[in-house]
């Protein structure tokens, strides 16, 4: 059975309320495909039965399963490559000069999914920071299941084949049965936590680099603006923000200016003034 309009409306309303993600009409097939494994896992005969029971008897755990299923996004190692080359060729040389007194870099992978982006950033730091420097990477995601997976740091052969060079697989991974696990020296620099980017963010030390890639595309304009303003509050005045190739701050939040970064673009807080702070001149 396919989803009825009422069932789709129920799911899209739930996801909009809890995750600020907009499911436009026409996505019924996607919702059903994502929820089939969820329905099976809880013992329902099909998605229709699962949703009917959930509407009769609201269950926060099963509502959370829906959110997790519908916010699990495509990911791979060193996705799109150009932002990582920009780090190596443009961003890190600048930060190495400006952070010479602390010799420490902080990075936020804001929609880290199952961890590939955060660990790709860790490999990039490991291979490009001078001796004596340190780095911290925080990965966040709205999906409880994805945060658990990222913390486990174990990936199948199919997953490591998606964008990870063989040399780095050998250097930064170890065998864990049929899977590959990130080695402890790399894992110790990376942490993960559950976070809703559209909600008020907890107090944290600011970041030098923020990867907020391929997440704004799921939000309406007002929510995009909220997320970008939240990011600006956690970005150092001379920090760098990277968005997905199809994303921009232009026409959404004028706190940022677009700048060239190698063969791609990045965003920086305009005039080095964080969101919410008074402007200079």
C-alpha positions as CSV (number, residue, x, y, z in Angstrom):
1,X,0.0,0.0,0.0
2,X,1.2,3.5,-0.8
3,X,0.9,6.3,1.7
4,X,-2.3,8.2,1.9
5,X,-2.4,12.0,1.8
6,X,-3.3,12.0,5.5
7,X,-0.4,9.7,6.4
8,X,2.1,11.8,4.4
9,X,0.7,15.0,6.1
10,X,1.2,13.4,9.5
11,X,4.8,12.4,8.8
12,X,5.7,15.7,7.1
13,X,4.2,17.7,10.0
14,X,6.1,15.7,12.5
15,X,9.4,16.1,10.7
16,X,8.8,19.8,10.2
17,X,8.0,20.3,13.9
18,X,11.0,18.2,15.3
19,X,13.7,18.8,12.7
20,X,12.5,21.8,10.6
21,X,12.8,19.8,7.5
22,X,10.3,20.5,4.7
23,X,9.0,17.4,2.9
24,X,7.3,18.7,-0.2
25,X,4.4,17.0,-1.9
26,X,5.7,14.3,-4.3
27,X,8.1,12.9,-1.6
28,X,5.6,10.2,-0.6
29,X,7.6,7.5,-2.3
30,X,10.7,8.5,-0.4
31,X,9.0,8.6,3.0
32,X,7.5,5.2,2.4
33,X,10.8,3.7,1.4
34,X,12.6,5.1,4.4
35,X,9.9,3.9,6.8
36,X,9.6,0.3,5.6
37,X,12.6,-0.8,7.7
38,X,11.3,1.1,10.7
39,X,7.9,-0.5,10.4
40,X,9.4,-4.0,10.2
41,X,11.7,-3.3,13.1
42,X,8.8,-2.5,15.4
43,X,6.8,-5.5,14.3
44,X,4.2,-3.7,12.1
45,X,3.0,-5.4,8.9
46,X,3.6,-2.3,6.8
47,X,4.1,1.4,7.0
48,X,0.4,2.1,7.0
49,X,-0.2,0.0,10.1
50,X,2.8,1.5,11.8
51,X,1.6,5.1,11.2
52,X,-2.0,4.2,12.2
53,X,-0.8,2.8,15.5
54,X,1.4,5.8,16.1
55,X,-1.4,8.2,15.5
56,X,-3.7,6.3,17.9
57,X,-1.0,6.0,20.5
58,X,1.8,8.5,20.2
59,X,5.1,7.0,21.0
60,X,8.2,9.3,21.4
61,X,10.6,6.5,20.6
62,X,8.9,5.6,17.4
63,X,8.5,9.2,16.4
64,X,12.3,9.5,17.0
65,X,12.8,6.6,14.6
66,X,10.9,8.4,11.9
67,X,13.1,11.5,12.4
68,X,16.2,9.4,12.2
69,X,15.0,7.6,9.1
70,X,14.2,10.8,7.2
71,X,17.2,12.8,8.2
72,X,19.9,10.2,7.3
73,X,21.6,11.8,4.3
74,X,24.1,10.7,1.6
75,X,27.7,10.9,2.7
76,X,31.1,9.8,1.6
77,X,34.8,10.3,2.4
78,X,36.2,13.7,1.2
79,X,32.9,14.5,-0.4
80,X,33.2,16.8,-3.4
81,X,37.0,17.0,-2.7
82,X,37.3,20.8,-3.5
83,X,36.5,22.0,0.0
84,X,39.2,19.7,1.4
85,X,41.7,21.0,-1.2
86,X,40.8,24.5,-0.2
87,X,41.6,23.6,3.4
88,X,45.0,22.3,2.4
89,X,45.9,25.1,-0.1
90,X,44.2,28.2,1.3
91,X,42.7,27.9,4.8
92,X,45.3,26.1,6.8
93,X,48.2,28.2,5.6
94,X,46.4,31.3,6.7
95,X,45.3,29.8,10.1
96,X,48.8,28.4,10.7
97,X,50.0,32.1,10.6
98,X,47.1,33.6,12.6
99,X,47.0,30.8,15.3
100,X,50.8,30.6,15.8
101,X,50.4,31.6,19.5
102,X,48.0,28.8,20.3
103,X,48.9,26.2,17.7
104,X,45.4,24.8,17.8
105,X,42.6,24.5,15.3
106,X,38.9,23.8,16.1
107,X,36.5,22.5,13.5
108,X,32.8,21.8,13.5
109,X,31.3,19.3,11.2
110,X,27.7,20.5,11.7
111,X,25.8,17.8,9.9
112,X,28.2,14.9,10.3
113,X,25.8,12.0,9.6
114,X,27.7,8.7,10.2
115,X,31.1,10.5,10.6
116,X,32.8,10.3,7.3
117,X,33.1,14.1,6.9
118,X,34.4,14.6,10.5
119,X,37.0,11.8,10.0
120,X,38.0,13.2,6.6
121,X,38.6,16.5,8.2
122,X,40.7,14.7,10.9
123,X,42.8,13.1,8.2
124,X,43.3,16.4,6.5
125,X,44.5,18.0,9.7
126,X,46.8,15.0,10.5
127,X,48.5,15.3,7.2
128,X,48.8,19.1,6.9
129,X,49.3,20.6,10.4
130,X,53.0,21.3,11.4
131,X,54.5,19.3,14.3
132,X,53.5,20.6,17.7
133,X,50.0,21.6,16.5
134,X,46.8,20.1,17.8
135,X,43.2,20.0,16.5
136,X,39.7,19.3,17.8
137,X,36.8,18.3,15.6
138,X,33.2,18.2,16.8
139,X,30.6,16.4,14.7
140,X,26.9,17.0,15.3
141,X,23.8,15.4,13.9
142,X,20.1,15.4,14.6
143,X,19.9,11.6,14.2
144,X,20.6,9.6,17.4
145,X,21.4,6.6,15.2
146,X,24.0,8.5,13.1
147,X,25.7,9.9,16.2
148,X,26.1,6.3,17.6
149,X,27.5,5.1,14.3
150,X,29.9,8.0,14.1
151,X,31.1,7.3,17.6
152,X,31.6,3.6,16.8
153,X,33.9,4.7,13.9
154,X,33.4,1.4,12.1
155,X,32.6,1.2,8.4
156,X,31.9,-1.6,5.9
157,X,34.1,-2.3,2.9
158,X,31.4,-0.7,0.7
159,X,31.5,2.5,2.8
160,X,35.3,2.8,2.8
161,X,35.4,2.3,-1.0
162,X,33.4,5.5,-1.4
163,X,36.0,8.2,-1.8
164,X,38.7,6.9,0.5
165,X,42.2,6.5,-1.1
166,X,43.8,3.1,-0.4
167,X,46.8,4.7,1.2
168,X,44.7,6.5,3.8
169,X,42.7,3.4,4.5
170,X,45.8,1.5,5.4
171,X,47.3,4.4,7.4
172,X,44.2,5.5,9.5
173,X,42.1,2.3,9.8
174,X,42.4,-1.1,11.3
175,X,40.5,-4.3,10.7
176,X,37.5,-5.0,12.9
177,X,36.1,-8.3,11.7
178,X,34.4,-7.6,8.4
179,X,34.6,-3.8,9.0
180,X,37.2,-1.1,9.2
181,X,37.7,1.0,12.3
182,X,39.3,4.4,12.6
183,X,42.5,4.1,14.6
184,X,42.6,5.4,18.2
185,X,45.1,8.3,17.5
186,X,42.7,9.8,15.0
187,X,39.6,9.1,17.0
188,X,40.9,10.9,20.1
189,X,40.7,14.2,18.2
190,X,37.1,13.8,17.1
191,X,33.9,13.9,19.3
192,X,30.2,13.7,18.4
193,X,27.0,14.9,19.9
194,X,23.3,15.1,19.2
195,X,22.3,18.6,18.0
196,X,19.4,20.3,16.3
197,X,20.9,23.1,14.2
198,X,17.6,25.1,14.2
199,X,17.3,25.2,18.0
200,X,19.3,27.6,20.3
201,X,22.8,26.1,20.4
202,X,24.6,25.3,23.7
203,X,27.5,27.5,24.7
204,X,30.7,26.3,23.2
205,X,34.2,27.6,22.4
206,X,34.2,29.2,18.9
207,X,35.4,27.3,15.8
208,X,38.0,28.2,13.2
209,X,36.3,26.2,10.5
210,X,32.7,25.2,10.1
211,X,31.5,22.6,7.6
212,X,27.8,23.1,7.2
213,X,27.5,21.2,3.9
214,X,24.4,19.8,2.2
215,X,22.0,20.5,5.0
216,X,20.5,24.0,4.2
217,X,18.9,22.5,1.1
218,X,16.3,20.8,3.3
219,X,15.1,24.0,5.0
220,X,12.9,26.9,4.1
221,X,14.4,30.4,3.9
222,X,13.6,31.4,7.5
223,X,15.1,28.2,8.9
224,X,18.2,28.6,6.7
225,X,18.6,32.1,8.2
226,X,18.3,30.7,11.7
227,X,20.9,28.0,11.1
228,X,23.3,30.5,9.5
229,X,22.9,32.9,12.4
230,X,23.6,30.1,14.8
231,X,26.7,29.1,12.9
232,X,28.0,32.7,12.9
233,X,27.8,32.9,16.7
234,X,30.1,29.9,16.9
235,X,32.5,31.0,14.1
236,X,35.6,33.0,15.0
237,X,35.7,36.5,13.5
238,X,38.3,35.3,11.0
239,X,36.9,31.8,10.6
240,X,35.8,30.0,7.5
241,X,32.3,28.5,6.7
242,X,31.9,25.9,4.0
243,X,28.5,25.1,2.5
244,X,27.4,22.5,-0.1
245,X,27.9,23.2,-3.8
246,X,24.3,24.1,-4.3
247,X,24.0,26.2,-1.1
248,X,24.7,29.9,-0.5
249,X,24.2,32.6,2.2
250,X,23.4,35.2,-0.5
251,X,19.9,36.6,-0.2
252,X,19.5,34.8,3.2
253,X,21.9,36.2,5.7
254,X,24.1,39.3,4.9
255,X,26.3,38.7,7.9
256,X,28.5,36.6,5.5
257,X,30.5,37.4,2.4
258,X,31.4,34.9,-0.2
259,X,35.2,34.5,-0.8
260,X,37.3,32.5,-3.2
261,X,39.0,29.4,-1.7
262,X,41.0,27.7,-4.3
263,X,38.7,26.3,-6.9
264,X,35.6,26.6,-4.7
265,X,34.0,29.2,-2.5
266,X,33.7,29.7,1.3
267,X,32.0,32.3,3.5
268,X,33.4,34.6,6.2
269,X,31.7,36.8,8.7
270,X,31.5,40.2,7.0
271,X,34.0,42.7,8.5
272,X,34.9,40.0,11.0
273,X,31.8,40.8,13.1
274,X,29.9,37.8,14.4
275,X,26.1,37.8,14.1
276,X,24.3,39.8,16.7
277,X,27.4,42.0,17.4
278,X,27.5,45.7,16.4
279,X,29.2,46.5,13.1
280,X,32.3,48.6,12.7
281,X,32.3,51.8,10.7
